[in-house]
Amino acid sequence: MAEIAELPYANLMRAGFEANADALDIAAQQLQLPQAPILQGQAIFALIQTVQVEIREMRIEFRARDYNMQARLYNSRIALPQNTLRVLFNIRTAQPIANFPAHLAALQAES
């Protein structure tokens, strides 16, 4: 399966992704933990890893959501049955949606 970075609009979309990534980095820096006992050693390391995983997952969601928004705009402009549709991505996994129609004709046949 194609990763988002390999898709036709990847270079064009990179600026938007970087803006989202910067916003996530700022949010992570401002993350304040509730009053809790002092954490030591492995507990601190585990907490940092958990936060990093959550930020990574949020970045994946933002990237897929941004790409899907652009794909929907592109797909809304298609007029000819043989035109290729831009596949949409699952925002949780960033993988292409299975059985997504390749052309407008496939959608018209379903109607």
Phi, psi and omega in degrees: 000146181283136173278159181301322182297341182266357186281160186305324183266012186304314181294319180295322184278342186305322181298317178296320179296318181296324177297316177296319180297319178298319179297319178294320178298318179296317180297320180294322179293330182268359180301125180243128180279145176294166178303122182212162176298156181296129180266146180227152171051244185296328180296318178295314180300316180296320179296316178298317179298319179298315179296318179298319179296316180297319178295318178300317179295321178295321178298318178299314179299314180299317180297313180295319180296317178297314179299315181300321179298315179292322178295320178297317177298314179300312182296330180290342181268354183288134183239333185260139183303330182276354179294143181277134176273149172277126181293145175266157183245147173291125185287340179279324185252345184061028176254149179301145178290129181297144177061025177291131183297140182279329185225159178301326181301324179295322177291319180294327179291329179287335184286000000 
